[in-house]
Amino acid sequence: MVNSVRNFKETPARNYRKNISKGVKFDINDLNIRFGSVHALRHVSLKIQGNEILSVIGPSNSGKTTFLRVLNRLNDLDLNVKMEGTVKLENEDIKNIDMESLRKRVGMVFALPLPLPLSIFDNVAYGVRMHGVKNKKFLRDKVEESLSEAYLWEEVKDRLGESAFKLSGGQQQRLCIARTLAVEPEVILFDEPCSGLDPISTAKVEEAMVKLKQKYTLVLVTNNVKQAARVGDRTAFFLNGELIEIDKTDKVFTAPHDKRTDGYIRGKFG
């Protein structure tokens, strides 16, 4: 039991945060993704910095979600996918990282909240228990820490034994964020996490994101350009599978280099 807690505390993510670096977290070079005859991503090259929020914007079918899913190899589940180019996490090609280890390091929060059919407490503790941790105090502390980081603790601390399905949609989404945080990834991928949420719930998720970048690297795919502007340190604009431009968010939204970026931000298409 003691060893399991110690081993969990020595995960790559925890060790990484002992020496938080603003250096490159992901290095993507000449990335091409094909699904059969469909060329979904075309010669994409960019770097994602540690402890930043990278907003990814673009119209439907621009390659945003495909790009996001590349980062923890979710596209590998499609037998028709073909990938060319390199994606490195901390200078290691993700092709050389076994799937389980990669997805411990790179967590994902989906558009629709997907709580497990368990209590609120057990939802958050689930991944930690899968690591072999059984120490009750450690689990309690980890659940509280993760729910607090997801801005949910004060709302649920007196009802941890209740079913997660009793939570509102916004609370369920923050619960899923807490569940991801509990296993201490280095990177958190967000795929339209606020698409079905009301403005108040959206604001809470965004507030959590801004706080979380102190410990984690965040990549946010969003169709809400105002959200991208509110939370992104940098913004990448995708169109027809190509990365049109990437820059500091204020520059992208006030003085974009490409007229297509300006047109999308102004709502002329998309």
MIROKE-903587 format. One record per residue (C-alpha): residue number from 1; residue in one letter; x, y, z. Coordinates in Angstrom, 3 decimals, padded with zeros to 6 digits, always signed. Example, Ala and Ser with C-alpha at 12.3 -4.5 7.8 and 13.67 -1.06 7.14 Angstrom:
% MIROKE-903587
(1 "a" (+012.300 -004.500 +007.800))
(2 "s" (+013.670 -001.060 +007.140))
This chain:
% MIROKE-903587
(1 "m" (+000.000 +000.000 +000.000))
(2 "v" (+002.751 +002.451 +000.903))
(3 "n" (+004.669 +001.544 -002.240))
(4 "s" (+001.617 +002.115 -004.436))
(5 "v" (+001.164 +005.633 -003.035))
(6 "r" (+004.863 +006.386 -003.411))
(7 "n" (+004.882 +005.135 -006.998))
(8 "f" (+001.865 +007.267 -007.829))
(9 "k" (+003.563 +010.322 -006.346))
(10 "e" (+006.531 +009.666 -008.622))
(11 "t" (+004.576 +009.759 -011.872))
(12 "p" (+006.188 +011.598 -014.831))
(13 "a" (+003.699 +014.435 -014.502))
(14 "r" (+004.469 +015.021 -010.827))
(15 "n" (+008.206 +014.877 -011.480))
(16 "y" (+007.760 +017.274 -014.371))
(17 "r" (+005.990 +019.801 -012.183))
(18 "k" (+008.823 +019.749 -009.689))
(19 "n" (+010.783 +021.553 -012.383))
(20 "i" (+008.075 +023.480 -014.232))
(21 "s" (+009.475 +024.688 -017.527))
(22 "k" (+008.193 +027.166 -020.060))
(23 "g" (+009.956 +025.184 -022.779))
(24 "v" (+008.437 +023.145 -025.586))
(25 "k" (+006.000 +020.428 -024.501))
(26 "f" (+004.899 +019.200 -027.936))
(27 "d" (+006.929 +019.582 -031.108))
(28 "i" (+004.912 +018.777 -034.250))
(29 "n" (+006.731 +018.684 -037.573))
(30 "d" (+005.225 +018.225 -041.060))
(31 "l" (+002.222 +016.320 -039.735))
(32 "n" (-000.091 +014.729 -042.302))
(33 "i" (-003.155 +012.687 -041.419))
(34 "r" (-005.207 +010.743 -043.945))
(35 "f" (-008.414 +008.814 -043.338))
(36 "g" (-008.526 +006.680 -046.441))
(37 "s" (-008.633 +009.139 -049.333))
(38 "v" (-009.418 +012.122 -047.083))
(39 "h" (-006.380 +014.289 -046.354))
(40 "a" (-007.512 +015.643 -042.964))
(41 "l" (-004.304 +017.443 -041.896))
(42 "r" (-001.758 +018.846 -044.326))
(43 "h" (+001.865 +019.582 -043.441))
(44 "v" (+001.131 +020.957 -039.976))
(45 "s" (+004.155 +022.164 -038.006))
(46 "l" (+004.007 +023.948 -034.652))
(47 "k" (+005.283 +023.864 -031.102))
(48 "i" (+003.117 +023.830 -027.974))
(49 "q" (+004.774 +025.495 -025.014))
(50 "g" (+004.702 +024.152 -021.483))
(51 "n" (+002.162 +025.753 -019.130))
(52 "e" (+000.275 +027.603 -021.826))
(53 "i" (-003.290 +027.471 -023.060))
(54 "l" (-003.264 +026.993 -026.817))
(55 "s" (-006.644 +027.785 -028.348))
(56 "v" (-007.366 +026.018 -031.632))
(57 "i" (-010.042 +027.601 -033.816))
(58 "g" (-011.441 +027.090 -037.289))
(59 "p" (-014.675 +026.154 -039.082))
(60 "s" (-016.134 +022.648 -039.175))
(61 "n" (-013.998 +020.078 -040.991))
(62 "s" (-010.906 +022.244 -040.621))
(63 "g" (-008.933 +019.508 -038.830))
(64 "k" (-009.102 +020.901 -035.278))
(65 "t" (-010.359 +017.781 -033.531))
(66 "t" (-008.219 +015.498 -035.689))
(67 "f" (-005.194 +017.516 -034.581))
(68 "l" (-006.238 +017.282 -030.936))
(69 "r" (-006.710 +013.518 -031.142))
(70 "v" (-003.251 +013.108 -032.657))
(71 "l" (-001.677 +014.320 -029.425))
(72 "n" (-002.713 +011.243 -027.447))
(73 "r" (-003.086 +008.913 -030.433))
(74 "l" (-006.848 +008.575 -030.312))
(75 "n" (-006.844 +008.558 -034.108))
(76 "d" (-005.025 +005.236 -033.928))
(77 "l" (-008.377 +003.641 -033.112))
(78 "d" (-009.353 +004.168 -036.772))
(79 "l" (-007.847 +001.405 -038.892))
(80 "n" (-007.973 +003.634 -041.986))
(81 "v" (-005.799 +006.376 -040.522))
(82 "k" (-002.348 +007.043 -041.922))
(83 "m" (+000.032 +009.437 -040.201))
(84 "e" (+003.161 +011.033 -041.622))
(85 "g" (+005.528 +013.437 -039.880))
(86 "t" (+006.562 +013.551 -036.252))
(87 "v" (+004.872 +014.452 -032.976))
(88 "k" (+007.248 +014.657 -030.021))
(89 "l" (+006.281 +014.944 -026.378))
(90 "e" (+009.191 +016.204 -024.304))
(91 "n" (+011.545 +015.284 -027.190))
(92 "e" (+010.211 +011.710 -027.424))
(93 "d" (+008.290 +010.585 -030.502))
(94 "i" (+004.814 +009.594 -029.320))
(95 "k" (+004.982 +006.559 -031.616))
(96 "n" (+007.598 +005.199 -029.217))
(97 "i" (+005.482 +005.762 -026.095))
(98 "d" (+003.127 +002.915 -025.245))
(99 "m" (-000.514 +003.925 -025.432))
(100 "e" (-001.288 +003.538 -021.735))
(101 "s" (+001.672 +005.655 -020.660))
(102 "l" (+000.893 +008.331 -023.241))
(103 "r" (-002.713 +008.677 -022.135))
(104 "k" (-001.660 +008.946 -018.505))
(105 "r" (+000.519 +011.881 -019.524))
(106 "v" (-001.958 +013.435 -021.973))
(107 "g" (-005.534 +013.449 -020.684))
(108 "m" (-008.619 +014.488 -022.615))
(109 "v" (-011.942 +016.127 -021.776))
(110 "f" (-014.625 +015.641 -024.411))
(111 "a" (-017.454 +017.872 -025.586))
(112 "l" (-020.126 +015.838 -023.788))
(113 "p" (-019.446 +015.015 -020.134))
(114 "l" (-019.098 +011.286 -019.639))
(115 "p" (-019.326 +010.524 -015.914))
(116 "l" (-019.032 +006.905 -014.862))
(117 "p" (-022.096 +005.206 -013.315))
(118 "l" (-020.535 +005.656 -009.887))
(119 "s" (-020.617 +008.124 -007.023))
(120 "i" (-019.004 +011.543 -007.326))
(121 "f" (-016.143 +010.370 -005.115))
(122 "d" (-015.581 +007.141 -007.039))
(123 "n" (-015.601 +008.962 -010.384))
(124 "v" (-012.643 +011.078 -009.321))
(125 "a" (-010.839 +008.256 -007.531))
(126 "y" (-011.308 +005.788 -010.379))
(127 "g" (-008.093 +006.452 -012.282))
(128 "v" (-005.989 +006.677 -009.124))
(129 "r" (-007.297 +003.297 -007.999))
(130 "m" (-006.419 +001.887 -011.425))
(131 "h" (-002.817 +002.818 -010.579))
(132 "g" (-003.070 +000.468 -007.609))
(133 "v" (-003.556 +003.096 -004.907))
(134 "k" (-005.763 +001.879 -002.036))
(135 "n" (-004.726 +004.200 +000.790))
(136 "k" (-007.997 +005.800 +001.907))
(137 "k" (-006.472 +009.042 +003.185))
(138 "f" (-004.483 +009.516 -000.004))
(139 "l" (-007.623 +008.916 -002.077))
(140 "r" (-009.667 +011.369 +000.005))
(141 "d" (-006.987 +014.031 -000.303))
(142 "k" (-006.618 +013.445 -004.034))
(143 "v" (-010.373 +013.655 -004.611))
(144 "e" (-010.604 +016.928 -002.686))
(145 "e" (-007.570 +018.377 -004.458))
(146 "s" (-008.868 +017.444 -007.914))
(147 "l" (-012.405 +018.688 -007.293))
(148 "s" (-010.984 +021.946 -005.928))
(149 "e" (-008.808 +022.430 -009.017))
(150 "a" (-011.904 +021.858 -011.161))
(151 "y" (-013.841 +024.479 -009.135))
(152 "l" (-016.376 +021.881 -007.980))
(153 "w" (-015.425 +020.980 -004.407))
(154 "e" (-017.569 +023.568 -002.627))
(155 "e" (-020.630 +022.465 -004.587))
(156 "v" (-020.303 +018.724 -003.921))
(157 "k" (-018.259 +018.253 -000.740))
(158 "d" (-021.358 +017.244 +001.249))
(159 "r" (-022.683 +014.836 -001.388))
(160 "l" (-019.660 +012.822 -002.502))
(161 "g" (-021.561 +009.561 -002.081))
(162 "e" (-024.321 +010.578 -004.493))
(163 "s" (-024.490 +009.374 -008.088))
(164 "a" (-022.573 +011.561 -010.528))
(165 "f" (-025.671 +011.559 -012.737))
(166 "k" (-027.435 +013.779 -010.192))
(167 "l" (-025.101 +016.642 -011.080))
(168 "s" (-026.049 +019.292 -013.612))
(169 "g" (-024.434 +019.225 -017.056))
(170 "g" (-021.923 +021.887 -016.101))
(171 "q" (-021.062 +020.099 -012.880))
(172 "q" (-020.650 +016.814 -014.726))
(173 "q" (-018.187 +018.455 -017.090))
(174 "r" (-016.154 +019.813 -014.196))
(175 "l" (-016.334 +016.358 -012.599))
(176 "c" (-014.793 +014.908 -015.758))
(177 "i" (-012.064 +017.537 -015.557))
(178 "a" (-011.429 +016.538 -011.925))
(179 "r" (-011.251 +012.873 -012.921))
(180 "t" (-008.619 +013.758 -015.519))
(181 "l" (-006.653 +015.866 -013.032))
(182 "a" (-006.618 +013.110 -010.418))
(183 "v" (-004.148 +010.992 -012.426))
(184 "e" (-001.868 +014.030 -012.834))
(185 "p" (-001.312 +014.311 -016.587))
(186 "e" (+001.199 +016.737 -018.049))
(187 "v" (-001.177 +017.906 -020.773))
(188 "i" (-004.964 +018.260 -020.842))
(189 "l" (-006.783 +018.295 -024.180))
(190 "f" (-010.198 +019.972 -024.279))
(191 "d" (-012.510 +019.217 -027.208))
(192 "e" (-015.322 +021.789 -027.122))
(193 "p" (-015.768 +021.346 -023.351))
(194 "c" (-018.374 +024.100 -023.071))
(195 "s" (-020.421 +023.410 -026.189))
(196 "g" (-023.523 +022.342 -024.242))
(197 "l" (-023.096 +024.507 -021.160))
(198 "d" (-024.867 +027.652 -019.995))
(199 "p" (-022.852 +030.884 -019.608))
(200 "i" (-022.377 +030.483 -015.851))
(201 "s" (-021.040 +026.925 -016.188))
(202 "t" (-018.867 +028.013 -019.116))
(203 "a" (-017.357 +030.792 -017.010))
(204 "k" (-016.503 +028.319 -014.245))
(205 "v" (-014.807 +025.935 -016.685))
(206 "e" (-012.835 +028.814 -018.202))
(207 "e" (-011.816 +030.042 -014.749))
(208 "a" (-010.569 +026.549 -013.938))
(209 "m" (-008.569 +026.421 -017.183))
(210 "v" (-006.772 +029.672 -016.490))
(211 "k" (-005.813 +028.444 -013.028))
(212 "l" (-004.771 +025.000 -014.270))
(213 "k" (-002.113 +026.295 -016.646))
(214 "q" (+000.076 +026.967 -013.612))
(215 "k" (+000.530 +023.183 -013.378))
(216 "y" (-000.460 +021.824 -016.773))
(217 "t" (-000.289 +022.482 -020.486))
(218 "l" (-003.747 +022.946 -022.013))
(219 "v" (-004.902 +022.624 -025.617))
(220 "l" (-008.434 +023.901 -026.220))
(221 "v" (-010.387 +023.212 -029.410))
(222 "t" (-013.343 +025.574 -029.561))
(223 "n" (-015.823 +026.924 -032.098))
(224 "n" (-016.378 +029.892 -029.796))
(225 "v" (-013.862 +032.493 -030.914))
(226 "k" (-014.717 +034.685 -027.924))
(227 "q" (-013.781 +031.813 -025.623))
(228 "a" (-010.498 +031.359 -027.489))
(229 "a" (-009.783 +035.052 -027.017))
(230 "r" (-010.673 +034.966 -023.317))
(231 "v" (-008.495 +032.061 -022.222))
(232 "g" (-005.840 +031.395 -024.871))
(233 "d" (-002.252 +032.506 -024.455))
(234 "r" (-001.750 +031.669 -028.108))
(235 "t" (-004.248 +030.803 -030.829))
(236 "a" (-003.881 +028.537 -033.855))
(237 "f" (-006.249 +028.901 -036.824))
(238 "f" (-006.943 +025.832 -038.962))
(239 "l" (-008.688 +025.796 -042.331))
(240 "n" (-009.224 +022.819 -044.660))
(241 "g" (-006.675 +020.756 -042.764))
(242 "e" (-003.957 +023.416 -042.873))
(243 "l" (-002.517 +025.514 -040.070))
(244 "i" (-003.013 +029.007 -041.449))
(245 "e" (-001.341 +030.840 -038.595))
(246 "i" (-000.419 +030.644 -034.928))
(247 "d" (+000.547 +033.563 -032.719))
(248 "k" (-000.172 +035.255 -029.431))
(249 "t" (-003.921 +035.464 -029.033))
(250 "d" (-004.115 +039.252 -028.939))
(251 "k" (-002.200 +039.465 -032.216))
(252 "v" (-004.334 +036.839 -033.931))
(253 "f" (-007.513 +038.670 -032.913))
(254 "t" (-006.358 +042.231 -033.570))
(255 "a" (-003.770 +041.990 -036.338))
(256 "p" (-003.842 +038.544 -038.015))
(257 "h" (-001.254 +037.847 -040.686))
(258 "d" (-003.680 +036.113 -043.043))
(259 "k" (-006.896 +037.579 -044.388))
(260 "r" (-008.606 +034.202 -043.997))
(261 "t" (-008.003 +034.343 -040.261))
(262 "d" (-009.469 +037.835 -040.145))
(263 "g" (-012.486 +036.699 -042.162))
(264 "y" (-013.190 +033.772 -039.833))
(265 "i" (-012.823 +035.844 -036.659))
(266 "r" (-015.182 +038.476 -038.109))
(267 "g" (-017.750 +035.812 -038.898))
(268 "k" (-017.561 +036.121 -042.678))
(269 "f" (-017.477 +032.337 -043.012))
(270 "g" (-017.489 +029.205 -040.868))
